Amino acid sequence: MKRAVFLRYLIKNGCYFEREGKKHTLFYNPRTDKSVTIPRHSEINTFTAKAICKDLGIPIIKIK
């Protein structure tokens, strides 16, 4: 899935952009007080997207 689509999904589910690293972006979920790094690739594979959702404690994204 496209990275931009996935980032919009995270923001829609209450996560906030925290900071940029060299190769990753850090997002934070204040409801669960958890942070996770997101790779800065144009495409994020399904397995990684589902794992990020699980780590942040948000509903797992439905991928078509």
Phi and psi restraints in degrees (range 20) as a CNS / XPLOR table:
assign (resid 1 and name C) (resid 2 and name N)
       (resid 2 and name CA) (resid 2 and name C) 1.0 -69.6 20.0 2
assign (resid 2 and name N) (resid 2 and name CA)
       (resid 2 and name C) (resid 3 and name N) 1.0 141.8 20.0 2
assign (resid 2 and name C) (resid 3 and name N)
       (resid 3 and name CA) (resid 3 and name C) 1.0 -61.9 20.0 2
assign (resid 3 and name N) (resid 3 and name CA)
       (resid 3 and name C) (resid 4 and name N) 1.0 -42.1 20.0 2
assign (resid 3 and name C) (resid 4 and name N)
       (resid 4 and name CA) (resid 4 and name C) 1.0 -61.7 20.0 2
assign (resid 4 and name N) (resid 4 and name CA)
       (resid 4 and name C) (resid 5 and name N) 1.0 -39.7 20.0 2
assign (resid 4 and name C) (resid 5 and name N)
       (resid 5 and name CA) (resid 5 and name C) 1.0 -64.5 20.0 2
assign (resid 5 and name N) (resid 5 and name CA)
       (resid 5 and name C) (resid 6 and name N) 1.0 -42.6 20.0 2
assign (resid 5 and name C) (resid 6 and name N)
       (resid 6 and name CA) (resid 6 and name C) 1.0 -66.2 20.0 2
assign (resid 6 and name N) (resid 6 and name CA)
       (resid 6 and name C) (resid 7 and name N) 1.0 -40.8 20.0 2
assign (resid 6 and name C) (resid 7 and name N)
       (resid 7 and name CA) (resid 7 and name C) 1.0 -64.7 20.0 2
assign (resid 7 and name N) (resid 7 and name CA)
       (resid 7 and name C) (resid 8 and name N) 1.0 -38.5 20.0 2
assign (resid 7 and name C) (resid 8 and name N)
       (resid 8 and name CA) (resid 8 and name C) 1.0 -62.4 20.0 2
assign (resid 8 and name N) (resid 8 and name CA)
       (resid 8 and name C) (resid 9 and name N) 1.0 -38.7 20.0 2
assign (resid 8 and name C) (resid 9 and name N)
       (resid 9 and name CA) (resid 9 and name C) 1.0 -63.0 20.0 2
assign (resid 9 and name N) (resid 9 and name CA)
       (resid 9 and name C) (resid 10 and name N) 1.0 -42.4 20.0 2
assign (resid 9 and name C) (resid 10 and name N)
       (resid 10 and name CA) (resid 10 and name C) 1.0 -63.1 20.0 2
assign (resid 10 and name N) (resid 10 and name CA)
       (resid 10 and name C) (resid 11 and name N) 1.0 -45.0 20.0 2
assign (resid 10 and name C) (resid 11 and name N)
       (resid 11 and name CA) (resid 11 and name C) 1.0 -64.7 20.0 2
assign (resid 11 and name N) (resid 11 and name CA)
       (resid 11 and name C) (resid 12 and name N) 1.0 -40.7 20.0 2
assign (resid 11 and name C) (resid 12 and name N)
       (resid 12 and name CA) (resid 12 and name C) 1.0 -61.2 20.0 2
assign (resid 12 and name N) (resid 12 and name CA)
       (resid 12 and name C) (resid 13 and name N) 1.0 -30.0 20.0 2
assign (resid 12 and name C) (resid 13 and name N)
       (resid 13 and name CA) (resid 13 and name C) 1.0 -95.4 20.0 2
assign (resid 13 and name N) (resid 13 and name CA)
       (resid 13 and name C) (resid 14 and name N) 1.0 19.9 20.0 2
assign (resid 13 and name C) (resid 14 and name N)
       (resid 14 and name CA) (resid 14 and name C) 1.0 90.1 20.0 2
assign (resid 14 and name N) (resid 14 and name CA)
       (resid 14 and name C) (resid 15 and name N) 1.0 10.3 20.0 2
assign (resid 14 and name C) (resid 15 and name N)
       (resid 15 and name CA) (resid 15 and name C) 1.0 -90.2 20.0 2
assign (resid 15 and name N) (resid 15 and name CA)
       (resid 15 and name C) (resid 16 and name N) 1.0 152.1 20.0 2
assign (resid 15 and name C) (resid 16 and name N)
       (resid 16 and name CA) (resid 16 and name C) 1.0 -120.3 20.0 2
assign (resid 16 and name N) (resid 16 and name CA)
       (resid 16 and name C) (resid 17 and name N) 1.0 144.9 20.0 2
assign (resid 16 and name C) (resid 17 and name N)
       (resid 17 and name CA) (resid 17 and name C) 1.0 -67.8 20.0 2
assign (resid 17 and name N) (resid 17 and name CA)
       (resid 17 and name C) (resid 18 and name N) 1.0 128.8 20.0 2
assign (resid 17 and name C) (resid 18 and name N)
       (resid 18 and name CA) (resid 18 and name C) 1.0 -102.8 20.0 2
assign (resid 18 and name N) (resid 18 and name CA)
       (resid 18 and name C) (resid 19 and name N) 1.0 -54.4 20.0 2
assign (resid 18 and name C) (resid 19 and name N)
       (resid 19 and name CA) (resid 19 and name C) 1.0 -167.4 20.0 2
assign (resid 19 and name N) (resid 19 and name CA)
       (resid 19 and name C) (resid 20 and name N) 1.0 167.5 20.0 2
assign (resid 19 and name C) (resid 20 and name N)
       (resid 20 and name CA) (resid 20 and name C) 1.0 -101.8 20.0 2
assign (resid 20 and name N) (resid 20 and name CA)
       (resid 20 and name C) (resid 21 and name N) 1.0 140.9 20.0 2
assign (resid 20 and name C) (resid 21 and name N)
       (resid 21 and name CA) (resid 21 and name C) 1.0 -107.7 20.0 2
assign (resid 21 and name N) (resid 21 and name CA)
       (resid 21 and name C) (resid 22 and name N) 1.0 -165.8 20.0 2
assign (resid 21 and name C) (resid 22 and name N)
       (resid 22 and name CA) (resid 22 and name C) 1.0 -69.4 20.0 2
assign (resid 22 and name N) (resid 22 and name CA)
       (resid 22 and name C) (resid 23 and name N) 1.0 -47.8 20.0 2
assign (resid 22 and name C) (resid 23 and name N)
       (resid 23 and name CA) (resid 23 and name C) 1.0 -121.7 20.0 2
assign (resid 23 and name N) (resid 23 and name CA)
       (resid 23 and name C) (resid 24 and name N) 1.0 2.7 20.0 2
assign (resid 23 and name C) (resid 24 and name N)
       (resid 24 and name CA) (resid 24 and name C) 1.0 -137.9 20.0 2
assign (resid 24 and name N) (resid 24 and name CA)
       (resid 24 and name C) (resid 25 and name N) 1.0 160.3 20.0 2
assign (resid 24 and name C) (resid 25 and name N)
       (resid 25 and name CA) (resid 25 and name C) 1.0 -114.4 20.0 2
assign (resid 25 and name N) (resid 25 and name CA)
       (resid 25 and name C) (resid 26 and name N) 1.0 139.1 20.0 2
assign (resid 25 and name C) (resid 26 and name N)
       (resid 26 and name CA) (resid 26 and name C) 1.0 -103.9 20.0 2
assign (resid 26 and name N) (resid 26 and name CA)
       (resid 26 and name C) (resid 27 and name N) 1.0 126.4 20.0 2
assign (resid 26 and name C) (resid 27 and name N)
       (resid 27 and name CA) (resid 27 and name C) 1.0 -117.1 20.0 2
assign (resid 27 and name N) (resid 27 and name CA)
       (resid 27 and name C) (resid 28 and name N) 1.0 149.3 20.0 2
assign (resid 27 and name C) (resid 28 and name N)
       (resid 28 and name CA) (resid 28 and name C) 1.0 -129.1 20.0 2
assign (resid 28 and name N) (resid 28 and name CA)
       (resid 28 and name C) (resid 29 and name N) 1.0 137.4 20.0 2
assign (resid 28 and name C) (resid 29 and name N)
       (resid 29 and name CA) (resid 29 and name C) 1.0 -110.6 20.0 2
assign (resid 29 and name N) (resid 29 and name CA)
       (resid 29 and name C) (resid 30 and name N) 1.0 108.6 20.0 2
assign (resid 29 and name C) (resid 30 and name N)
       (resid 30 and name CA) (resid 30 and name C) 1.0 -68.4 20.0 2
assign (resid 30 and name N) (resid 30 and name CA)
       (resid 30 and name C) (resid 31 and name N) 1.0 -24.7 20.0 2
assign (resid 30 and name C) (resid 31 and name N)
       (resid 31 and name CA) (resid 31 and name C) 1.0 -66.5 20.0 2
assign (resid 31 and name N) (resid 31 and name CA)
       (resid 31 and name C) (resid 32 and name N) 1.0 -39.1 20.0 2
assign (resid 31 and name C) (resid 32 and name N)
       (resid 32 and name CA) (resid 32 and name C) 1.0 -104.0 20.0 2
assign (resid 32 and name N) (resid 32 and name CA)
       (resid 32 and name C) (resid 33 and name N) 1.0 -5.8 20.0 2
assign (resid 32 and name C) (resid 33 and name N)
       (resid 33 and name CA) (resid 33 and name C) 1.0 57.9 20.0 2
assign (resid 33 and name N) (resid 33 and name CA)
       (resid 33 and name C) (resid 34 and name N) 1.0 41.7 20.0 2
assign (resid 33 and name C) (resid 34 and name N)
       (resid 34 and name CA) (resid 34 and name C) 1.0 -122.6 20.0 2
assign (resid 34 and name N) (resid 34 and name CA)
       (resid 34 and name C) (resid 35 and name N) 1.0 146.7 20.0 2
assign (resid 34 and name C) (resid 35 and name N)
       (resid 35 and name CA) (resid 35 and name C) 1.0 -119.2 20.0 2
assign (resid 35 and name N) (resid 35 and name CA)
       (resid 35 and name C) (resid 36 and name N) 1.0 154.5 20.0 2
assign (resid 35 and name C) (resid 36 and name N)
       (resid 36 and name CA) (resid 36 and name C) 1.0 -149.7 20.0 2
assign (resid 36 and name N) (resid 36 and name CA)
       (resid 36 and name C) (resid 37 and name N) 1.0 148.6 20.0 2
assign (resid 36 and name C) (resid 37 and name N)
       (resid 37 and name CA) (resid 37 and name C) 1.0 -95.1 20.0 2
assign (resid 37 and name N) (resid 37 and name CA)
       (resid 37 and name C) (resid 38 and name N) 1.0 142.4 20.0 2
assign (resid 37 and name C) (resid 38 and name N)
       (resid 38 and name CA) (resid 38 and name C) 1.0 -120.3 20.0 2
assign (resid 38 and name N) (resid 38 and name CA)
       (resid 38 and name C) (resid 39 and name N) 1.0 124.7 20.0 2
assign (resid 38 and name C) (resid 39 and name N)
       (resid 39 and name CA) (resid 39 and name C) 1.0 -62.5 20.0 2
assign (resid 39 and name N) (resid 39 and name CA)
       (resid 39 and name C) (resid 40 and name N) 1.0 148.0 20.0 2
assign (resid 39 and name C) (resid 40 and name N)
       (resid 40 and name CA) (resid 40 and name C) 1.0 -96.7 20.0 2
assign (resid 40 and name N) (resid 40 and name CA)
       (resid 40 and name C) (resid 41 and name N) 1.0 57.5 20.0 2
assign (resid 40 and name C) (resid 41 and name N)
       (resid 41 and name CA) (resid 41 and name C) 1.0 -103.8 20.0 2
assign (resid 41 and name N) (resid 41 and name CA)
       (resid 41 and name C) (resid 42 and name N) 1.0 157.5 20.0 2
assign (resid 41 and name C) (resid 42 and name N)
       (resid 42 and name CA) (resid 42 and name C) 1.0 -70.7 20.0 2
assign (resid 42 and name N) (resid 42 and name CA)
       (resid 42 and name C) (resid 43 and name N) 1.0 -28.4 20.0 2
assign (resid 42 and name C) (resid 43 and name N)
       (resid 43 and name CA) (resid 43 and name C) 1.0 -120.2 20.0 2
assign (resid 43 and name N) (resid 43 and name CA)
       (resid 43 and name C) (resid 44 and name N) 1.0 135.3 20.0 2
assign (resid 43 and name C) (resid 44 and name N)
       (resid 44 and name CA) (resid 44 and name C) 1.0 -114.6 20.0 2
assign (resid 44 and name N) (resid 44 and name CA)
       (resid 44 and name C) (resid 45 and name N) 1.0 126.0 20.0 2
assign (resid 44 and name C) (resid 45 and name N)
       (resid 45 and name CA) (resid 45 and name C) 1.0 -71.7 20.0 2
assign (resid 45 and name N) (resid 45 and name CA)
       (resid 45 and name C) (resid 46 and name N) 1.0 161.2 20.0 2
assign (resid 45 and name C) (resid 46 and name N)
       (resid 46 and name CA) (resid 46 and name C) 1.0 -58.4 20.0 2
assign (resid 46 and name N) (resid 46 and name CA)
       (resid 46 and name C) (resid 47 and name N) 1.0 -45.6 20.0 2
assign (resid 46 and name C) (resid 47 and name N)
       (resid 47 and name CA) (resid 47 and name C) 1.0 -59.5 20.0 2
assign (resid 47 and name N) (resid 47 and name CA)
       (resid 47 and name C) (resid 48 and name N) 1.0 -44.7 20.0 2
assign (resid 47 and name C) (resid 48 and name N)
       (resid 48 and name CA) (resid 48 and name C) 1.0 -65.9 20.0 2
assign (resid 48 and name N) (resid 48 and name CA)
       (resid 48 and name C) (resid 49 and name N) 1.0 -43.4 20.0 2
assign (resid 48 and name C) (resid 49 and name N)
       (resid 49 and name CA) (resid 49 and name C) 1.0 -61.8 20.0 2
assign (resid 49 and name N) (resid 49 and name CA)
       (resid 49 and name C) (resid 50 and name N) 1.0 -43.7 20.0 2
assign (resid 49 and name C) (resid 50 and name N)
       (resid 50 and name CA) (resid 50 and name C) 1.0 -65.7 20.0 2
assign (resid 50 and name N) (resid 50 and name CA)
       (resid 50 and name C) (resid 51 and name N) 1.0 -39.7 20.0 2
assign (resid 50 and name C) (resid 51 and name N)
       (resid 51 and name CA) (resid 51 and name C) 1.0 -65.9 20.0 2
assign (resid 51 and name N) (resid 51 and name CA)
       (resid 51 and name C) (resid 52 and name N) 1.0 -38.8 20.0 2
assign (resid 51 and name C) (resid 52 and name N)
       (resid 52 and name CA) (resid 52 and name C) 1.0 -64.4 20.0 2
assign (resid 52 and name N) (resid 52 and name CA)
       (resid 52 and name C) (resid 53 and name N) 1.0 -44.1 20.0 2
assign (resid 52 and name C) (resid 53 and name N)
       (resid 53 and name CA) (resid 53 and name C) 1.0 -60.2 20.0 2
assign (resid 53 and name N) (resid 53 and name CA)
       (resid 53 and name C) (resid 54 and name N) 1.0 -44.0 20.0 2
assign (resid 53 and name C) (resid 54 and name N)
       (resid 54 and name CA) (resid 54 and name C) 1.0 -63.4 20.0 2
assign (resid 54 and name N) (resid 54 and name CA)
       (resid 54 and name C) (resid 55 and name N) 1.0 -42.9 20.0 2
assign (resid 54 and name C) (resid 55 and name N)
       (resid 55 and name CA) (resid 55 and name C) 1.0 -64.0 20.0 2
assign (resid 55 and name N) (resid 55 and name CA)
       (resid 55 and name C) (resid 56 and name N) 1.0 -36.4 20.0 2
assign (resid 55 and name C) (resid 56 and name N)
       (resid 56 and name CA) (resid 56 and name C) 1.0 -82.1 20.0 2
assign (resid 56 and name N) (resid 56 and name CA)
       (resid 56 and name C) (resid 57 and name N) 1.0 -13.5 20.0 2
assign (resid 56 and name C) (resid 57 and name N)
       (resid 57 and name CA) (resid 57 and name C) 1.0 77.9 20.0 2
assign (resid 57 and name N) (resid 57 and name CA)
       (resid 57 and name C) (resid 58 and name N) 1.0 32.3 20.0 2
assign (resid 57 and name C) (resid 58 and name N)
       (resid 58 and name CA) (resid 58 and name C) 1.0 -113.8 20.0 2
assign (resid 58 and name N) (resid 58 and name CA)
       (resid 58 and name C) (resid 59 and name N) 1.0 163.8 20.0 2
assign (resid 58 and name C) (resid 59 and name N)
       (resid 59 and name CA) (resid 59 and name C) 1.0 -58.3 20.0 2
assign (resid 59 and name N) (resid 59 and name CA)
       (resid 59 and name C) (resid 60 and name N) 1.0 140.1 20.0 2
assign (resid 59 and name C) (resid 60 and name N)
       (resid 60 and name CA) (resid 60 and name C) 1.0 -68.8 20.0 2
assign (resid 60 and name N) (resid 60 and name CA)
       (resid 60 and name C) (resid 61 and name N) 1.0 132.3 20.0 2
assign (resid 60 and name C) (resid 61 and name N)
       (resid 61 and name CA) (resid 61 and name C) 1.0 -66.3 20.0 2
assign (resid 61 and name N) (resid 61 and name CA)
       (resid 61 and name C) (resid 62 and name N) 1.0 138.2 20.0 2
assign (resid 61 and name C) (resid 62 and name N)
       (resid 62 and name CA) (resid 62 and name C) 1.0 -85.8 20.0 2
assign (resid 62 and name N) (resid 62 and name CA)
       (resid 62 and name C) (resid 63 and name N) 1.0 119.6 20.0 2
assign (resid 62 and name C) (resid 63 and name N)
       (resid 63 and name CA) (resid 63 and name C) 1.0 -108.4 20.0 2
assign (resid 63 and name N) (resid 63 and name CA)
       (resid 63 and name C) (resid 64 and name N) 1.0 128.5 20.0 2
